[in-house]
Amino acid sequence: MDLGTGNQWSSVSQAGLGSANHVLDALSVPIAGNLAGLELLQKRDAVILVDMPLQEKALIARIRRTTRQGSRSIIAGIGDDAAVLRLPPGHEVLVTTDFSLEGVHFRPEWHPPDVVGWRCLTRGLSDIAAMGGEPQAAFLSLALPKKLAQRWVDRFIDGMMRLASQFEISLAGGDTAQSPDGILADIVVVGSVPRGKAVMRSGAKPGDRIYVTGELGGGSAALDEFYAGRKAMPRDFARHFYPLPRIAIGRFLRAKGLASAMIDLSDGLSTDLAHICEESGVGAEILREAIPLASVGRQGTQVKLRHALHGGDDYELLFTVPRGKPVPSRIAGVPVTLIGHMRGRASIVLRNDKGVGVALKPRGWEHFKP
């Protein structure tokens, strides 16, 4: 039996259970705050209190209360049919959207709800960073199974909003629906970039130098732990659980006119570099020993090369710079590493320090891959 919002338990008396307070007293269940999102089930002589998602109107109201308010970009946000945004003068709009699907991008037994929310927003913010843009607002469409606990939703939103606060953006709208099976979250992030200054994937030229930010492989290394039946901890695999989109670095590269092409490393170095090569109509050569490998676990063990090449989930930036332009070794406090150069031949070569090269095929994440 469904319960309305607030403290209205209209269906309780119909079941002959008396008032809500009497039921809760009898069960000795500590309940804090609003009682919406709870369901009473009667089985023989027992009464079972079940946590469930709030009804849509109450759920939207709760999300609205927990989101950051007062963003200068948002004229009208949650509560109207559409959001009204104000973008800086002389800027163009960036729009990106990314799914986070239960069983594909996360598993509830591996990822706490706040981690799922954090990673969901990271996906959108990282795309804005890769264009050299500034995030302005986020939109969330959330489909939830009927039996999902409301506390899961609250923690999901909390994780998302903690990351949003770091970049001073607000959740400006979205949609909610009931999912027949599994959790589906679609994040849309709107950003802006000075007119004509967006950094594309298509600007690389032969001879351009190839750089990456941070360290690679830490995002996917945690999956080895999970698949081996071990529990990966956030303190040991921070890049997997709480990745940080490189907004400040993307902004710097765009403002200084350094990056000729750029992409975020969400699917793996081999796959994302192939995207730049395809869009730019060029090839690439990278030095194996130059690739910065992440250190993970309590012992700070270096990840295997395959994680750095194909793992993805790092949300670092891969970018190219014309030859002769100096690039700082650190940007916004993050190391920047030269790993190779672009070339005219339409292929990617991985070369070792002895000069021996092998073809590097894209083996990162790809949906619908056999």
C-alpha positions in Angstrom: 0.0 0.0 0.0 1.4 3.4 -1.0 1.8 6.2 1.4 1.3 9.9 0.5 3.8 12.6 1.2 4.4 14.1 4.6 2.8 12.3 7.5 -0.4 11.3 5.7 -0.8 7.5 6.1 -4.2 7.3 4.4 -4.1 3.6 3.7 -3.1 2.5 7.2 -6.6 2.8 8.7 -8.0 0.8 5.8 -5.7 -2.1 6.8 -7.0 -1.9 10.3 -3.5 -1.0 11.7 -4.5 2.1 13.5 -2.4 5.3 13.4 1.0 5.5 11.9 2.5 6.5 15.3 1.0 3.5 17.0 2.4 1.2 14.4 5.9 2.7 14.7 5.8 2.6 18.5 4.8 -1.1 18.4 7.6 -1.9 16.0 10.2 0.2 17.9 11.5 1.5 14.6 13.5 4.8 14.8 12.3 7.0 11.9 13.8 10.4 11.3 12.3 13.2 9.2 9.5 12.8 6.8 7.7 9.4 6.5 7.2 9.5 2.8 9.0 6.7 1.0 7.9 4.1 3.6 5.5 1.3 2.8 3.6 -0.9 5.3 3.0 -4.5 4.5 0.9 -6.8 6.6 1.7 -10.5 6.6 -0.5 -12.6 8.9 -0.1 -10.9 12.3 3.2 -9.1 11.4 3.6 -5.6 10.2 6.7 -4.9 8.1 8.1 -1.5 7.4 9.7 -1.2 4.0 11.8 1.6 2.7 10.9 2.5 -0.9 11.4 5.4 -3.3 9.3 8.5 -2.6 6.4 9.1 -5.0 7.5 11.3 -7.9 6.4 14.7 -6.6 7.9 14.1 -3.1 11.1 12.8 -4.7 11.5 15.8 -6.9 10.9 18.1 -3.9 13.5 16.3 -1.8 16.1 16.5 -4.6 15.3 20.2 -5.1 16.0 20.8 -1.4 19.3 19.1 -1.4 20.7 20.7 -4.6 22.8 23.8 -4.7 20.8 27.0 -5.2 21.7 30.4 -6.5 23.9 29.7 -9.5 24.4 32.7 -11.6 23.8 30.7 -14.7 20.4 29.5 -13.8 17.5 31.9 -14.1 14.8 29.2 -13.6 15.6 25.6 -12.7 13.7 22.8 -11.0 10.0 23.5 -10.8 9.3 24.7 -14.3 8.7 22.9 -17.6 12.2 23.8 -18.7 15.2 25.5 -17.2 16.3 29.0 -18.2 20.0 29.5 -18.4 22.1 32.7 -18.8 25.4 32.1 -20.5 28.4 34.5 -20.4 28.4 37.0 -23.3 30.4 35.9 -26.3 30.2 32.2 -25.4 28.9 29.1 -27.2 26.9 26.3 -25.6 28.4 22.9 -24.8 26.0 20.0 -24.1 26.9 16.5 -23.2 24.9 13.5 -22.0 26.1 10.2 -20.4 24.3 7.1 -19.0 25.2 5.4 -15.8 23.5 2.0 -15.9 23.3 -0.6 -13.2 25.3 -3.7 -14.2 27.2 -1.8 -16.9 28.8 1.2 -15.3 28.3 0.2 -11.7 27.2 -2.6 -9.4 25.5 -1.9 -6.1 27.5 -4.6 -4.4 30.7 -2.9 -5.5 29.8 0.8 -5.5 28.1 2.7 -2.6 25.3 5.0 -3.8 27.3 8.2 -3.2 30.1 6.8 -5.4 27.6 6.1 -8.1 26.3 9.7 -7.9 29.8 11.2 -7.9 30.9 9.1 -10.9 27.7 9.8 -12.8 28.4 13.6 -12.7 32.1 13.1 -13.3 31.3 11.6 -16.7 29.5 14.8 -17.9 32.0 17.2 -16.3 34.9 15.4 -17.9 33.4 15.9 -21.3 33.1 19.6 -20.7 36.8 19.7 -19.6 37.9 17.9 -22.8 36.4 20.8 -24.8 38.1 23.4 -22.7 34.7 24.6 -21.4 33.2 25.8 -18.2 30.3 23.8 -16.7 27.1 25.8 -16.1 24.4 23.4 -15.0 23.5 19.8 -14.7 20.3 17.8 -15.5 19.6 14.4 -14.1 17.1 11.8 -15.4 16.7 9.0 -12.9 14.8 5.8 -13.4 14.4 3.7 -10.2 13.0 0.2 -9.4 10.0 0.3 -7.2 11.6 -1.7 -4.4 14.8 0.5 -4.2 15.3 2.0 -0.8 14.9 5.8 -0.6 18.1 6.0 1.5 20.0 4.8 -1.7 18.5 7.7 -3.7 19.4 10.2 -0.9 23.0 9.0 -0.8 23.3 9.0 -4.6 22.2 12.6 -4.7 24.5 13.5 -1.9 27.5 12.1 -3.7 26.6 14.0 -6.9 26.0 17.2 -5.1 29.4 17.0 -3.2 31.1 16.9 -6.6 28.9 19.6 -8.0 29.7 22.0 -5.1 33.4 21.7 -6.0 32.7 23.2 -9.5 29.9 25.6 -8.2 27.2 24.2 -10.5 23.6 23.3 -9.7 21.2 20.6 -10.7 18.8 22.6 -12.8 16.3 19.9 -13.7 15.7 16.5 -15.2 13.2 13.7 -15.0 12.2 10.8 -12.8 10.5 7.5 -13.7 9.9 4.0 -12.4 12.3 1.4 -13.9 11.1 -2.1 -14.5 14.5 -3.5 -13.8 17.7 -1.8 -12.5 18.8 1.8 -11.9 19.3 4.1 -14.8 20.8 7.6 -14.4 21.3 9.9 -17.4 23.4 13.1 -16.6 23.3 16.1 -18.9 25.8 18.8 -18.4 25.6 22.2 -20.1 28.8 24.2 -20.4 30.1 27.2 -22.2 33.2 28.2 -24.1 34.3 31.4 -25.8 33.0 31.6 -29.3 35.1 29.6 -31.7 37.5 28.4 -29.0 36.1 24.9 -28.2 38.9 22.3 -28.4 37.8 19.5 -30.8 39.1 16.0 -31.5 39.7 16.9 -35.1 42.6 19.5 -34.8 45.6 17.2 -34.5 48.3 17.4 -37.2 51.4 15.2 -38.0 54.2 16.3 -35.7 52.0 17.4 -32.8 53.1 16.1 -29.5 50.8 13.9 -27.4 50.4 14.5 -23.7 48.3 13.0 -20.8 47.5 14.4 -17.4 47.9 12.5 -14.2 48.5 8.8 -14.1 46.7 6.1 -16.0 45.2 2.7 -15.1 44.1 3.5 -11.6 40.4 3.7 -12.6 40.2 0.2 -14.0 42.6 -1.6 -11.7 39.9 -1.7 -9.0 37.9 -4.0 -11.2 40.6 -6.7 -11.0 40.1 -6.7 -7.2 36.3 -7.0 -7.6 36.5 -9.8 -10.2 39.0 -11.7 -8.0 36.5 -11.6 -5.1 38.4 -9.0 -3.1 37.0 -5.8 -1.8 38.5 -2.7 -3.3 38.6 0.3 -0.9 38.2 3.9 -1.9 41.3 4.9 0.0 43.4 2.4 -2.1 41.6 3.1 -5.4 40.7 6.7 -5.3 40.7 7.2 -9.0 38.1 4.5 -9.5 35.7 5.6 -6.7 36.1 9.4 -6.8 37.6 10.5 -10.1 38.2 14.2 -10.6 37.3 15.8 -13.9 40.1 18.1 -15.1 38.1 21.3 -15.7 40.9 23.6 -14.7 43.4 21.9 -17.0 41.1 22.0 -20.0 40.4 25.7 -19.3 44.1 26.4 -19.1 44.9 24.6 -22.4 42.1 26.3 -24.2 42.9 29.8 -22.8 46.6 29.5 -23.7 45.9 28.1 -27.1 48.0 25.0 -26.5 45.8 22.1 -27.3 45.2 21.3 -31.0 43.0 18.4 -30.1 41.7 16.9 -26.9 39.6 14.0 -25.4 39.0 12.7 -21.9 40.2 9.2 -21.1 37.0 7.4 -20.2 37.3 4.4 -22.5 41.0 3.8 -22.4 44.1 5.3 -24.0 44.2 3.0 -27.0 40.5 3.7 -27.8 40.4 7.4 -27.1 43.7 8.1 -29.0 42.2 6.2 -31.9 39.2 8.6 -31.7 41.5 11.6 -32.1 43.4 9.9 -35.0 40.1 9.1 -36.8 38.6 12.6 -36.4 41.9 14.3 -37.3 42.8 11.9 -40.2 46.3 11.2 -38.8 48.1 8.4 -36.9 50.2 8.3 -33.7 53.2 6.9 -32.1 53.6 6.6 -28.3 56.5 5.5 -26.2 55.7 2.6 -23.9 58.0 3.6 -21.1 56.7 7.2 -21.1 53.1 6.2 -20.1 52.6 7.3 -16.5 51.3 4.2 -14.6 49.1 4.8 -11.5 50.0 3.4 -8.1 47.1 1.7 -6.3 46.4 -0.4 -3.2 47.9 -0.1 0.3 51.4 -0.9 -1.0 51.2 1.7 -3.8 51.7 -1.0 -6.4 52.1 0.2 -10.0 49.3 -1.0 -12.3 49.8 -3.3 -15.2 50.4 -1.6 -18.6 47.1 -3.1 -20.0 45.2 -1.0 -17.4 46.8 2.2 -18.6 46.4 1.3 -22.3 42.9 -0.2 -22.3 41.3 0.2 -18.9 39.5 3.6 -19.1 37.6 5.2 -16.3 40.5 7.5 -15.5 38.9 10.7 -16.7 42.3 12.3 -17.4 42.9 14.4 -20.5 44.7 13.3 -23.6 45.7 16.2 -25.8 48.0 17.2 -28.6 50.1 20.3 -28.9 51.9 21.7 -32.0 55.6 21.1 -32.0 57.6 24.0 -30.5 54.9 25.1 -28.1 56.2 24.6 -24.5 53.9 22.7 -22.1 54.2 23.0 -18.3 55.2 19.8 -16.5 52.3 20.5 -14.1 49.0 22.3 -14.7 46.7 23.1 -11.8 48.9 20.9 -9.6 48.5 17.9 -11.8 51.5 16.2 -13.6 51.5 16.4 -17.4 53.5 13.8 -19.4 54.7 13.8 -23.0 54.1 10.3 -24.3 54.5 10.5 -28.1 53.6 12.3 -31.3 51.2 12.4 -34.2 52.2 11.1 -37.6 50.9 11.0 -41.1 50.3 7.3 -41.4 46.8 6.3 -40.3 47.8 3.8 -37.6 48.9 3.8 -34.0 52.3 2.4 -33.0 53.4 1.5 -29.4 57.2 1.7 -29.3 59.6 0.6 -26.5 62.8 2.2 -25.5 64.8 0.0 -27.8 63.0 1.3 -30.8 60.8 -1.8 -31.4 57.3 -0.9 -32.3 54.0 -2.9 -32.5 50.6 -1.9 -33.8 48.4 -0.6 -30.9 44.8 -1.6 -31.6 41.9 0.0 -29.7 41.0 -2.4 -27.0 39.3 -0.1 -24.5 35.6 0.0 -23.6 33.1 -0.2 -26.4 29.4 -0.9 -26.2 27.9 -3.7 -28.4 31.4 -5.1 -28.9 31.2 -8.9 -29.6 
